[in-house]
Amino acid sequence: MTAPAPVETLDLAARFPGWVTPDSRPGYSGWIVEKDKLLDFARALRDDLGYDYLSSVTGVDYLPEGKMEVVYHAYKTTGGPGVNFKVQVERRDPVEVPSLVSIYPGAEFQEREAWDLLGIKFTGHPDLRRILMWEDFAGHPLRKDWREAYFEEEFKPFKSRWPEGKFQMAEDKARLGDNLSFPAGFDPRKKTDFDPEKALYEALRQYQKTESGLETEHLLVNIGPHHPSTHGVFRVAVVLDGETIVNLKPVMGYLHRNHEKIGERNTFLMNMPYTDRLDYLTSMSNNFGYALAVEKLMGITPPERAEYIRVMMAELTRIANHVWAIGFLLNDLGAYFTPMLYAQEERELILDIFEAVSGSRMMCNYFRFGGVARDLPDGVLEKVRDLAFDRLPRKVDELENLLADNEIIRARGIGQGVLTAEDAIRYSTSGPLLRASGIPYDVRRAEPYSIYDRLEFDVACRPNGDIYDRMMIRFDEIRQSLRIIQQTVKQIPAGPIMAVKPAYQVRVPPGEAYGRVEGPKGELGFYIVSTGKSSPWRYHVRAPSFINLTAFGPMCVGQKIADLVAILGSIDIVLGECDR
Amino acid sequence: MTLANVIEWLVKGLVWVLILLGGFAYLTYYERRALARIQVRVGPNRAGPWGLLQPIADAIKLIFKEEFMPARADKLLFTLAPIITLTPALVITAVVPFGPESASFQLFGRTITWYIADLNVGVLYIMSIASIAVYGIVLAGWSSNNKYATLGGLRSTAQMLSYELALGLSFIAVIVLANSTRLLDIVEAQKGMWFAVLQPVGFVIFLIATLAEVNRAPFDMPEAEQELAAGYHSEYGGMKFALLFMAEYDKMIAICTIAASLFLGGYREPWFLRDTVLGVDQTPWLGPLYVFIKVFILLFGMIWVRATWPRIRYDRLMAFGWKILLPLSLALVFLTSIGMLLAEQVNPLYQWGIPLASLAAGFIAILGMYQTLRRKEYARA
């Protein structure tokens, strides 16, 4: 599939003369907006042109040009191709760009991330703190001139591990690293007064007001990072009035490993298994998004059979993820593991198929640029057919029968943790969270990729946006995925599975591409900038788990602690993707 | 009260406490196996034949764990709390009879009965002891110097207050039916018919209230793993945790024994077996066996509920307790009293009006719940 071409349909340069110029670098598309006019431009884009959904905000450090760039991708929730606009600023500290939070509140976390990792200061941001790194971290790691203490080389494969295979740890060569620097006057023996938590608590405090007139005190509770139901090392600092939530701030980054920096050192193909580790429950979908982005840059299309296999695997992943999500939501509601284990049984069967096709149950690493790694082994198609036509429809009905009318689930779910349709769009939520709020927005339909435009399925949508709807929409989506799998099983053609000759090193022409797929958790986007070298210059992941959490705080305020856990479960996050 | 009397109580008490402690160990095994079966798993099956030594392995692990105390915990209360929680759980069943008087046997020239104490206010004793147990939980939560634990302790207090009332009123229905507060009389009064049949809704209320009383799912608010990590015992480890755990499971056993005595005829045979050889009057030593079977089945009910139901939210729990259970159990006391009055004054057949009235009241309560509480809670924003 070729890159969408918004340039022809929408001439922004003519509409906003002087503000906007087309991006004319080779391989690039979109528009460059004047920094001073960014807010006006974004407002006009949202209100007049209908681009109400800001999908992705990220920065790129063009060190050789001495520029920093902030890249925005906006879409219409009614569907269609998006608009890609950029702001360029001089690469001189402080790098300042106006914040878009007032227009697109969904930019809040993403701008914090860009500040944290790239040091782009968003003026007017309400709460510009670090988000993935800790508060007293020095520097901004995604800048091209930032080097870690044990820095070896700019690009992989590192010479120390190649070609003789003599493996020597960098930390053995230089015990404290070559690149260690301390702030002036730093003495490791002295305790510093710096409290890394202070900024967080300050940010929370501004909402702490008692209303009853009684001399009461709010209780600040840290839920997580070690807590049974935060689905990993996620932390929420909650201000409580009794058991009612007054305010909360999510804190993440405990699983942060700077995925993007590592990705920019890896070669293009080395990133493929690395995307498995983002959302480790849905590795096939992650592969899909990354493969799409790089294929857009390379200008290749996979052969027909590979497309069918890809879609089949992506939909199986969706089912596996959704039964898992339903099971764990029930667990969060206090059902002692029984629904979860029932749901997991089906997931195991799907993982059997993944194991057969890719050799691994979770870290599949199955997609390649221009196809898939291996053809389907004998018997797998029959297995998929059995699952899609017989077992899964039966089991999904059974699960729904058991859960949908349960009195406690209804009492805990209906009308709780409501996210209105307007808020769902404003906070850039995606996936089941957005669709349960009554917005039938699905990338598979809104901007079809692969062969989805040829397949017959409906976009599941539920109107109320509460916990119960978010649970039920997952059942609906499983049914739609089953329809898709049934069609792919019937229609899959014979033929090659790779469009190009498989190679360890792919040649990616310079340019940028944004590949997005409808992952099980939401819109998963990969923004890739290539300079024609073996590694991407910029490798950014638009992680749905991360951005969906923007709406978490507003959903929880006024609810009880028990609801907080259920709401988090109904968003369905995976920390591997959220913290990256 | 002679020395021999004291020795008899001591020995009986010791035996019963040991049974309870052993019962606790194997209740955990029973629960894990039953949960595993329900959850399509196998459960512990490695230590010993069928995993039967698993509780012992667990006990050894807990005994050898480090005794840990949070830095700013209240040391005295932190140590005392598990004891305060466990003691009521052990002594509460002292008044429950496990066999009829006819099953008493002679030992060292003394008649040994199948109960530890024969209190004529047995039901009141149970009520008062049951409400002490909550102190241990509150103190454990408060002394831990941990916010989750404090919240758990607070929840426990509120929950106990609201469910104690319904529990007490369902006791009263039994007292009215049996015309006595002595447990031996209550059990004997069920010779003809179990009170669970005569007062079905009262029995259900009793079961719900006891689930709340022993903090079992779906009323396990004070622990609420998914919300409060482990609630009041977040900071406990090793043997202190084992004591709290023991208290919870012993309370389960105790409450099931009491439920069996109050509503399911205690050591009496099922009413339809009264005149057969399986009757307790004919074969007195079957009494303890019947108690065991009834407790076993009731415990399975508790485990079953835990395995299948999500937890209801804390404020809903309170609303349910105050708005539904309390008025309903009050109505049941009233209906039972009228039924007994009519049965005594007019015709014994009027006794059968009690279950009918009870079911009708239960039906009205469910209807009311459906109309008011449920509607309101399900209103979409």
HADDOCK unambig.tbl for C-alpha pairs under 7 A between the chains (distance, minus, plus):
assign (segid A and resid 221 and name CA) (segid B and resid 147 and name CA) 6.76 0.50 0.50
assign (segid A and resid 227 and name CA) (segid B and resid 229 and name CA) 5.89 0.50 0.50
assign (segid A and resid 228 and name CA) (segid B and resid 225 and name CA) 6.86 0.50 0.50
assign (segid A and resid 228 and name CA) (segid B and resid 226 and name CA) 5.82 0.50 0.50
assign (segid A and resid 228 and name CA) (segid B and resid 229 and name CA) 6.02 0.50 0.50
assign (segid A and resid 229 and name CA) (segid B and resid 226 and name CA) 5.24 0.50 0.50
assign (segid A and resid 330 and name CA) (segid B and resid 310 and name CA) 6.86 0.50 0.50
assign (segid A and resid 332 and name CA) (segid B and resid 226 and name CA) 5.61 0.50 0.50
assign (segid A and resid 333 and name CA) (segid B and resid 310 and name CA) 5.48 0.50 0.50
assign (segid A and resid 333 and name CA) (segid B and resid 311 and name CA) 5.92 0.50 0.50
assign (segid A and resid 334 and name CA) (segid B and resid 226 and name CA) 6.38 0.50 0.50
assign (segid A and resid 334 and name CA) (segid B and resid 310 and name CA) 4.45 0.50 0.50
assign (segid A and resid 334 and name CA) (segid B and resid 311 and name CA) 4.57 0.50 0.50
assign (segid A and resid 335 and name CA) (segid B and resid 307 and name CA) 6.85 0.50 0.50
assign (segid A and resid 335 and name CA) (segid B and resid 308 and name CA) 6.24 0.50 0.50
assign (segid A and resid 335 and name CA) (segid B and resid 309 and name CA) 5.22 0.50 0.50
assign (segid A and resid 335 and name CA) (segid B and resid 310 and name CA) 3.75 0.50 0.50
assign (segid A and resid 335 and name CA) (segid B and resid 311 and name CA) 6.35 0.50 0.50
assign (segid A and resid 336 and name CA) (segid B and resid 306 and name CA) 6.54 0.50 0.50
assign (segid A and resid 336 and name CA) (segid B and resid 307 and name CA) 5.49 0.50 0.50
assign (segid A and resid 336 and name CA) (segid B and resid 308 and name CA) 6.98 0.50 0.50
assign (segid A and resid 338 and name CA) (segid B and resid 39 and name CA) 5.06 0.50 0.50
assign (segid A and resid 338 and name CA) (segid B and resid 307 and name CA) 6.10 0.50 0.50
assign (segid A and resid 338 and name CA) (segid B and resid 308 and name CA) 6.41 0.50 0.50
assign (segid A and resid 341 and name CA) (segid B and resid 39 and name CA) 6.25 0.50 0.50
assign (segid A and resid 342 and name CA) (segid B and resid 39 and name CA) 6.97 0.50 0.50
assign (segid A and resid 408 and name CA) (segid B and resid 310 and name CA) 6.51 0.50 0.50
assign (segid A and resid 408 and name CA) (segid B and resid 312 and name CA) 5.92 0.50 0.50
assign (segid A and resid 411 and name CA) (segid B and resid 377 and name CA) 6.41 0.50 0.50
assign (segid A and resid 411 and name CA) (segid B and resid 378 and name CA) 6.51 0.50 0.50
assign (segid A and resid 412 and name CA) (segid B and resid 312 and name CA) 6.85 0.50 0.50
assign (segid A and resid 412 and name CA) (segid B and resid 313 and name CA) 6.85 0.50 0.50
assign (segid A and resid 414 and name CA) (segid B and resid 378 and name CA) 5.51 0.50 0.50
assign (segid A and resid 414 and name CA) (segid B and resid 380 and name CA) 6.75 0.50 0.50
assign (segid A and resid 415 and name CA) (segid B and resid 378 and name CA) 6.19 0.50 0.50
assign (segid A and resid 415 and name CA) (segid B and resid 379 and name CA) 6.26 0.50 0.50
assign (segid A and resid 415 and name CA) (segid B and resid 380 and name CA) 4.61 0.50 0.50
assign (segid A and resid 415 and name CA) (segid B and resid 381 and name CA) 5.90 0.50 0.50
assign (segid A and resid 561 and name CA) (segid B and resid 227 and name CA) 6.65 0.50 0.50
assign (segid A and resid 562 and name CA) (segid B and resid 227 and name CA) 5.62 0.50 0.50
assign (segid A and resid 562 and name CA) (segid B and resid 313 and name CA) 6.49 0.50 0.50
assign (segid A and resid 565 and name CA) (segid B and resid 227 and name CA) 6.47 0.50 0.50
